[in-house]
């Protein structure tokens, strides 16, 4: 892209990217609080937990791009922290998925259940 247009594109990207990132981080904090509340109240595992990884999976590269463009220490730090959170979420959800799958398999190969006929 020729230089005058490249500068405008970068400026427009930052003008849009910074507020969008702020909104996304606000959403992530609210989401984390609500999920934490639900877990404390005994929310059982379901495959829908994987839906949590998608927003974080898009927030992390967006944060990395913003950090690379601005080189602001708080944004760079946020990129590192959010990446660690993403890895943690993936590990927790993957472990719960495996545990659930193994539990379902154990239920299926266990002794047959008696059915009561009326």
Backbone as a ProteinNet text record, in pm:
[ID]
protein_1_A
[PRIMARY]
XXXXXXXXXXXXXXXXXXXXXXXXXXXXXXXXXXXXXXXXXXXXXXXXXXXXXXXXXXXXXXXXXXXXXXXXXXXXXXXXXXXXXXXXXXXXXXXXXXXXXXXXXXXXXXXXXXXXXX
[TERTIARY]
85.6	0	90.8	63.1	146.3	144.3	251.6	274.4	161.5	108.2	4.5	-116.2	-148.6	-263.7	-230.2	-106.5	-65.4	-77.4	-33	-42.7	-186.6	-273.4	-415.3	-475.5	-439.5	-492.6	-448.5	-323	-274.2	-347.8	-363.6	-435.4	-579.9	-645.5	-784.9	-793.9	-696.7	-695.9	-681.9	-595.2	-578.7	-701	-758.8	-877	-993.8	-1003.9	-1108	-1063.3	-938	-889.4	-885.1	-844.6	-832.6	-968.4	-1071.8	-1201.7	-1262.7	-1245.4	-1298.7	-1230.4	-1101.2	-1027.3	-1076.4	-1098.2	-1149.6	-1284.3	-1372.8	-1502.6	-1484.5	-1395.6	-1372.3	-1316.9	-1226.6	-1171.1	-1280.3	-1364.2	-1476.4	-1568.4	-1596.2	-1678.7	-1611.3	-1480.6	-1408.2	-1413.3	-1400.8	-1408.3	-1548.2	-1650.6	-1788.1	-1813.9	-1767.7	-1783.6	-1715.2	-1594	-1520.3	-1593.4	-1647.2	-1721.2	-1846.9	-1920.2	-2042.3	-2012.6	-1908.5	-1871.1	-1824.1	-1743.5	-1699	-1816.3	-1913.7	-2033.5	-2109	-2126.7	-2197.8	-2122.3	-1990.6	-1911.8	-1922.5	-1920.2	-1933.8	-2070.6	-2170.4	-2304.9	-2325.7	-2219.1	-2225.8	-2262.7	-2231.1	-2262.5	-2190.6	-2265.4	-2201	-2134.8	-2045.2	-1977.8	-2074.5	-2059.9	-2128.2	-2038.3	-2065.2	-1983.1	-1989	-2089.8	-2100.5	-1987.7	-1913.5	-1798.3	-1698.2	-1694.4	-1601.1	-1632.5	-1755.4	-1793.3	-1715.9	-1662	-1583.4	-1448.9	-1396.8	-1263.9	-1265.1	-1378.9	-1383.6	-1361.1	-1434.9	-1409	-1267.6	-1219.9	-1082	-982.5	-1015.8	-929	-920.8	-1020.4	-1013.4	-958.8	-980.9	-928.5	-776.2	-718	-572.6	-497.3	-528.8	-455	-483.1	-604.9	-633.2	-548.3	-532.6	-447.9	-302.1	-258.3	-120.3	-95.8	-192.2	-177	-172	-258.6	-258.3	-128.4	-79.6	47.2	163.1	163.3	271.5	270	151.1	140.3	172.3	127.9	146.3	271.7	313.2	427.4	408.2	284	256.3	271	351.4	373.4	245.2	142	21.4	-48	-44.6	-108.2	-24.9	106.3	194.5	173.9	165.4	139.6	5.3	-95.9	-228.3	-224.9	-146.6	-135.6	-79.5	21.7	82.8	-15.6	-81.9	-176.5	-293.9	-347.8	-461.6	-423.6	-300.2	-255.8	-251.2	-199	-193.9	-334.6	-428.5	-566.9	-626.6	-598.8	-649.8	-597.9	-469.6	-412.2	-477.2	-496.2	-559.2	-702.9	-778.2	-916.7	-918.1	-829.8	-822.6	-790.5	-695.1	-656	-771.7	-838.4	-949.3	-1063.2	-1100.7	-1212.9	-1175.1	-1053.1	-1010.4	-1009.7	-959.3	-957.2	-1098.9	-1188.5	-1327.7	-1393.8	-1358.2	-1413.6	-1366.3	-1238.4	-1184.4	-1245.4	-1253.5	-1312	-1457.9	-1531.8	-1671.7	-1683.1	-1597.1	-1600	-1566.5	-1466.2	-1429.1	-1539.6	-1604.7	-1714.9	-1831	-1860.8	-1967.9	-1934.5	-1808.3	-1766.2	-1777.1	-1734.8	-1743.5	-1888.7	-1978.2	-2120.3	-2173.8	-2125.8	-2176.2	-2123.5	-2001.1	-1945	-1964.7	-2029.6	-2055.6	-2163.8	-2200.5	-2304.4	-2435.9	-2514.2	-2641.4	-2733.6	-2807.5	-2902.1	-3035.1	-3096.9	-3228.6	-3334.2	-3426.8	-3538.3	-3659.7	-3733.8	-3853.3	-3971.9	-4044.7	-4162.6	-4286.7	-4373.1	-4495.8	-4600.1
-116.3	0	123.4	220.9	341.6	413.6	483.6	544.2	634.3	725	807.2	723.7	621.9	537.9	443	398.8	308	376.7	501	575.7	595.6	625.1	642	509.2	400.6	269.2	230.6	258.2	227.2	311.4	439.6	527.3	483.8	449.8	404.3	273.7	185.6	59.6	81.5	172.2	202	274.4	363.2	437.2	342.1	237.3	136.9	31.3	-12.1	-124.9	-99.6	18.5	46.2	42.7	112.7	102.1	-38.1	-104.6	-240.2	-333.7	-316.3	-398.9	-371.4	-244.5	-210.3	-274.8	-272.5	-337.6	-488	-548.9	-693.3	-731.5	-650.6	-679.2	-664.4	-562.7	-547.7	-667.8	-715.9	-835.1	-954.8	-968.8	-1083.3	-1082	-964.3	-953.7	-991.9	-937.6	-971.7	-1121.1	-1176.4	-1319.1	-1402.4	-1366.3	-1440.6	-1434.9	-1318.7	-1306.2	-1393.3	-1391	-1472.1	-1621.6	-1661.1	-1803.3	-1847.7	-1764.6	-1796.5	-1812.6	-1724.8	-1732.9	-1863.8	-1897.8	-2021	-2144.5	-2142.9	-2257.6	-2272.5	-2162	-2169.5	-2223.5	-2203.9	-2252.9	-2395.4	-2458.6	-2599.8	-2628.1	-2538.2	-2561.8	-2688.2	-2786.9	-2910.1	-2889.7	-2980.5	-2972.6	-3008.7	-2938.5	-2976.1	-2933.4	-2985.6	-2953.1	-2804.5	-2734.6	-2591.2	-2511.2	-2571	-2500.9	-2462	-2537.5	-2503.3	-2366.5	-2320.5	-2189.3	-2076.6	-2100.8	-1998.9	-1977.9	-2081.7	-2069.7	-1982.2	-1972.8	-1897.5	-1747.9	-1681.8	-1538.8	-1509.1	-1591.1	-1569.3	-1598.1	-1695	-1727.2	-1615.8	-1529	-1413.6	-1290.3	-1281.5	-1167.8	-1170.1	-1287.5	-1298	-1249.1	-1295	-1241	-1093	-1048.5	-905.8	-824	-873	-805.9	-809.4	-922.3	-931.7	-832.7	-818.4	-723.8	-580.3	-548.7	-414.3	-387.9	-488.7	-474.6	-455.9	-529.6	-516.7	-378.9	-325	-195.5	-80	-88	24.8	13	-108.5	-135.7	-73.2	-52.1	1	-111.5	-89.8	-196.1	-255	-175	-238.6	-330.9	-294.5	-378.3	-504	-489.4	-606	-700.7	-645.7	-728.2	-797.1	-723.8	-783.6	-897.8	-882.5	-989	-1116.2	-1101.2	-1217.3	-1282.1	-1198.9	-1251.6	-1320.4	-1258.1	-1318.1	-1448.7	-1456.8	-1583.4	-1692.1	-1658	-1755.5	-1798.7	-1703.5	-1737	-1829.3	-1800.8	-1885.7	-2028.2	-2043.3	-2177.6	-2246.2	-2174.1	-2231.3	-2275.8	-2192	-2227.7	-2352.4	-2358.4	-2476.3	-2601.5	-2593.2	-2710.7	-2756	-2660.8	-2695.7	-2760.1	-2699.6	-2752.6	-2887	-2899.6	-3027.2	-3137.6	-3106.6	-3206.6	-3247.1	-3149.3	-3180.6	-3263.7	-3236.7	-3313.5	-3458.8	-3478.8	-3615	-3687.3	-3618.4	-3680.4	-3719.4	-3632	-3662	-3778.5	-3779.8	-3889.3	-4022	-4023	-4147.6	-4192	-4099.3	-4132.2	-4192.4	-4135.5	-4189.4	-4329.3	-4351.8	-4484.5	-4582.9	-4543.6	-4632.1	-4666.7	-4569.4	-4597.2	-4697.4	-4687.8	-4776.2	-4918.6	-4936.6	-5071.2	-5132.8	-5060	-5111.3	-5218	-5266.1	-5369.4	-5314.7	-5401	-5353.5	-5304.3	-5203.2	-5148	-5220.6	-5243.2	-5306.9	-5201.6	-5239.3	-5151.9	-5206.3	-5119	-5159.4	-5147.6	-5259.8	-5258.1	-5244.9	-5162.2	-5141.4	-5245.6
0	0	0	-85.6	-89.3	45.4	74.7	205.3	256.2	182.1	246.5	289.6	213.4	247.4	362.2	367.5	475	610.4	618.2	744.2	787	690.7	721.1	767.8	701.6	738.9	879.8	913	1047.4	1151	1122.1	1214.6	1233	1122	1130.5	1208.1	1187.1	1261.2	1410.5	1450.2	1593.1	1649	1567.8	1611.2	1637	1557	1578.1	1679.5	1669.1	1748.2	1897.5	1938.1	2081.8	2152.1	2102.1	2170.7	2160.8	2047.8	2033.3	2131.8	2150.2	2245.8	2387.8	2419.6	2553.1	2579.4	2479.5	2492.6	2512.5	2436.7	2446.3	2582.7	2636	2768.9	2874.8	2860.8	2954.1	2949.7	2828.1	2813.4	2880.3	2862.2	2917.7	3070.3	3129.1	3275.4	3323.5	3258.4	3295.8	3278.5	3168.9	3142.8	3251.1	3286.2	3389.4	3522.9	3557.4	3683.2	3682.2	3572.2	3564.2	3563.7	3493.3	3491.1	3629.2	3694.2	3830.2	3925.9	3914.5	3998.5	3972.7	3844.9	3809.7	3858.7	3847.7	3894.9	4046.2	4118.3	4264.1	4305.3	4220.9	4251	4201.7	4147.8	4110.6	3966.4	3874.9	3734	3686.5	3634.6	3588.8	3452.5	3418.7	3289.2	3177.9	3066.4	2942.6	2827.3	2710.4	2593.4	2559.3	2608.2	2580.7	2645.8	2736.7	2795.4	2687.6	2576.5	2468.6	2409	2424.5	2371.6	2439	2556	2625.8	2556.3	2492.6	2431.5	2306.4	2238.3	2112.2	2133.3	2223.4	2242	2291.7	2383.8	2429.5	2318.2	2234.3	2121.3	2019.1	2012.6	1922.8	1993.9	2123.9	2200.5	2207	2220.8	2235.4	2110.9	1989.3	1874	1849.5	1881.9	1869.6	1964.9	2086.2	2184.6	2140.5	2086.2	2036.6	1923.8	1832.7	1722	1773.4	1868.8	1925.8	2001.4	2072.9	2145.5	2048.9	1938.7	1840.3	1774.7	1749.9	1683.4	1776.6	1903.1	1995.5	2080.5	2111.7	2200.4	2338.4	2378.7	2511.8	2614.6	2719.1	2818.3	2877.7	2911.1	2964.9	2864.3	2736.8	2635.2	2611.8	2612.3	2598	2716.2	2837.2	2955.8	2948.1	2900.4	2885.3	2784.5	2677.9	2577	2639.9	2723.3	2788.5	2886.4	2967.2	3066.1	2996.9	2893.3	2823.1	2754.6	2703.4	2644.1	2750.5	2869.3	2978.5	3019.3	3024.1	3058.2	2952.6	2825.8	2718	2731.7	2757.6	2775.4	2894.7	3004.3	3122.7	3092.6	3023.4	2988.3	2901.3	2802.7	2715.3	2796.7	2885.9	2965.5	3054.5	3120.4	3208.9	3130.6	3017.8	2939.5	2875.6	2827.4	2768.6	2874.4	2993.3	3100.5	3140.2	3149.4	3183.4	3073.6	2949.1	2837.2	2843.6	2866.4	2876	2995	3108.3	3227.5	3201.7	3135.4	3104.3	3006.4	2905.1	2807.2	2873.6	2958.9	3027.3	3122.5	3186.6	3275.8	3197.1	3081	2997	2947.6	2911.6	2866.4	2981.1	3099.9	3215.2	3246.4	3228.7	3251.7	3150.5	3026.4	2921.7	2935.4	2986.2	2995.3	3133.1	3221.7	3355.9	3352.2	3468.5	3474.5	3419.3	3357.8	3301.3	3412	3378.4	3476.4	3461.4	3572.6	3570.6	3541.6	3462	3435.6	3508	3562.9	3637.2	3544.3	3531.5	3447.4	3535.9	3490.7	3568.9	3538.1
[MASK]
++++++++++++++++++++++++++++++++++++++++++++++++++++++++++++++++++++++++++++++++++++++++++++++++++++++++++++++++++++++

